Amino acid sequence: MIAALPDGVIPLAVGTVLALGGLSLVLSPLVNDGTDNAIKTIKRRLSDGPEPEAADGAVAALREIEFDRETGKLSDSDYAELKTRYTRAALEELRAAEGSASAAAATAVLDADPVEAAIRRAAAQQKSCPDCGPRGEPDATYCSNCGRFLPGACGGCGASVTEPGSAYCVSCGDPLIES
């Protein structure tokens, strides 16, 4: 013979199952904060290679991982690893983009700036030794470090002057320094 259940046991059991199911749904983000799905998505993107959009791909990914970290979807260790990877990718993409149209635009901006133009004129007038580099003395004829004739060539015949302290051209005999 089957024993009869007391009144209210079935609604109590159904209510308990529903309460436990609801509690598990509410507490599941605390137990699993969603990093598994976010990490899988980001690692899949990394394995696919850089995104086809020029500099926007890696920069957009950096923004996304920043957002994921702020919302708690990404742990600090995963964030650090992904930020390093995407930062490198973004720099490579930006350098590639800079090499094309950006370089021409930057040169045009520098040419239009009067301060930059003055700096370029001053640098062009600065004398430079092929061995020692630019010299600080604006009126120098010889390098103050190695003694080489700074213009590097004879004004009369165009022969290269490489002997330190040369006062005359070894090819034509013309004086290198006008008195």
N, C-alpha and C positions, 0 to 999 in steps of 0.2 A: 504494500500500500504506500502510496505517495503521501508524504506529509505536506500539509498545506502551509504555504508561506504566510508569515504574518502580514497584516495590512501595511502597505507603504514601503515594503522592501524593494520592489521593482522601481518605483520612482526614485528611491534613495540611491540605488545602484546606478541608474541612468544619470542622475544628477552628479554623482561622484565621478563617473567617467567623463562627463562633459566638463566638470570643474578641473579635473586633472589635465584634460586636453587643452583647455583654455590657458591654464597655468603654464603648460609646456610651451605654448605659442608665445606667451608673454615673456618667459624667461629665456627662450632660445637665443635671442641676441646677446644676452649676457654670457651665455656659455660659449657660443660660437659667434664672434663679433663680425663675421662676414669677411674676414681677411683671406680665408681660403679661396673664395670666389674671386676677390679682387686680385689676389696674387696670381691665380691661374690665368686670369684675363691679361694681366700685365706681362707675365712670362710668355704667354702665347704671342703677344704683340712683339716682344723682344725677339722671339725665335723667328718671326716672319720677316724681321729686318726693319729698317727705317720706313716710316710711312711715306707715300709718294709725294705728298705736298711738300714744297720746298722747306723753308725754315719753320713753317707752321707745325709740322709733324711733331718734332721733338719738343718744341715750346709748348704745344698743346698738351703733350703727354706730361710735361713738367707741371703744368697747371692742374691737370687731372690728379696727379699723385699728391699735389699739395692739398687739393680738395679732399681726396680720400683720407689723407692723414688727419686733416682738421675734423672730419666727420667721424673719425675713429675706425675707419674701415681698413687702415693700413698701420701696421706696427712700426715703431721707430727704426728697428733694424732693417726691415724691408724697405722703408722709405729711404734710408740712407743709401742702400745698395742701388735702388732704382734711380734716385736723384743723381748719383754719380754717373750711371750709364746714360741717362737721358741728357745730362748736362754736356757730356762729351759729344753725343750725337748732335745736339743743338749747336754747339760751337763749330763742329765740322760743317753743318749745313749753312750756318751764317758766314763762315769763311768762304765757302764755295760761292755763295750768293754775292759776297762782297767783291770777289775777284772779277765779277762780270760788270754789271751796270753800276753798282755802287761805287766802284773805284773811279769811274769817269765822273760821276756826280760829285764825289768828294773832291776831286781835282778841280772841278769847276768852282766849287764853293771856296776852296783855298785860293784860287786865282782871283776871285772877286774880293776877298778880304784884304784890305790894305796892310794890315799888320803882318799877315802871312807873306804878302808880296815883299815887304821890307825885309823880313827874315830871310827869304830866298835870295834877295839881292845881296845881303850881307854875307850869306854863306857862299855865294858864287865868287865874291871878291876875296874871301879868306884864302890865303895861300896854304897849300898842303904838300907835305913831303911824302913821296911814295912809300918810304920805309917807316916813318914815324907818325904819319897822319897829319891832321890839321894843326897849324901853328897858331899860337895866340898873338903873335906880333903882326899887326896889319901891314907894316912896311918892310917886313923881312925879305931879304934877298937870298939868304942861306938859312938852312934849317939850324935852329939853335941846339938841336940834340946831336945830329950826325954831321953837319957841315955841308950837306948837299945843296947845289944850286936849285932854288925852288921852282923857277919856271920850267926847268927840266930840259929845255932845248935852246939851242943857239938862235938868236934873233936873225942872224945873217944867213946861215945856211940850213938851219933847221935840224942840225945834228943833235943827237941826244947827249946831254951832259950828265954824267954819273959820278965823276970824280969829286970827292968832298973838297971844298975850298977852291975849286977851279975859278980863276979869274979870267981865263981866255978859253976860247973854243979850241979843242984839239984837232978839229977838222980844217977850219978855215983861219984860225988865229985871231978872229974878231974878239974884242973885249966883251965879256958877259955883262959887266956893270958899266953903265954910262957915267962918266964923271961929271 
